[in-house]
């Protein structure tokens, strides 16, 4: 079978097309004939061994997100039927409940081989069926970006109708957060460095937009925007994707008692913000690392009810993974960058 993997050395230069034997489903396993995959920021770090000693020894098959058709059932495999489309979960051991070290110990495309292979073996409890109305490429977007946004706003965030959610950027997680906020009856304010992308966000339902390059100290402006939308003293929830470069402004935008979902560190990974804004205003800082299989099933149910579709920026063929990664690295994308195996 075809794979796209990091081979003999950790570097982008050693990310190559390769061949492996076709795997066969073992006891209790299902085999997925993979149809599509989707990229995430983490995939730019993997070829550089960005997750350190926890990573699987080389060779390592790339990517954590994808969808496939169940085409083989191992002896004793229950819960899946031949011909169904399923997504493997990023964290293969996290079925339900709160995260812990064990549940987060085995991630696709990091601690174990990922989705850039023509077949993938998994346990039925480490994967889940996807809504029939989604295309293969759309379904491939769900396990990381979609589930992270869902966990941030629903499982951990408890966002309610009438709340105001601030979303940083227009990548995969950000646009899922925008769509879920609207699905939940909340208002959404979107930040971007591109006026063109902000116009697209408004077309998706954003209630307010702001160009953070034109207004670097955007926290108080966003707080005033949130006050106009809700009558409260700031945003109820901020989807924090920037890290060092944005955290202080997020703290100035959020209301007393509000929540910051810490998801990304695109602007730096060190904590450099006035902690008095956290302590004296009872702000909750909630780290979010994807979600469980139960979260995924709840998300898919809500999406199917509303017929919500992920925003796909671009689709590349299997052989063009490096081009897809370069496009992701450029930051020019609006939504998800995907791979179509056909």
Secondary structure by P-SEA (a helix, b strand, c coil): cccccccccccccccccccccbbbbcccbbbbcccccccccccccccccccccccccccbbbbccccccccccccccccccccbbbbbbcccccccccccccccccccccccccccccbbbbcccccccccccccaaaaaacccaaaaaaaaccccccccccbbbbbccccaaaaaaaaaaaaacbbbbbbcccaaaaaaaaaacccccccccccccaaaaaaaaaaaacccccccccccccccccaaaaaaaccccbbbbccccccccccccccccccccbbbbbbbccccaaaaaaaaaaaaaacccccccccccccaaaaaaaaaaacccccbbbbbcc
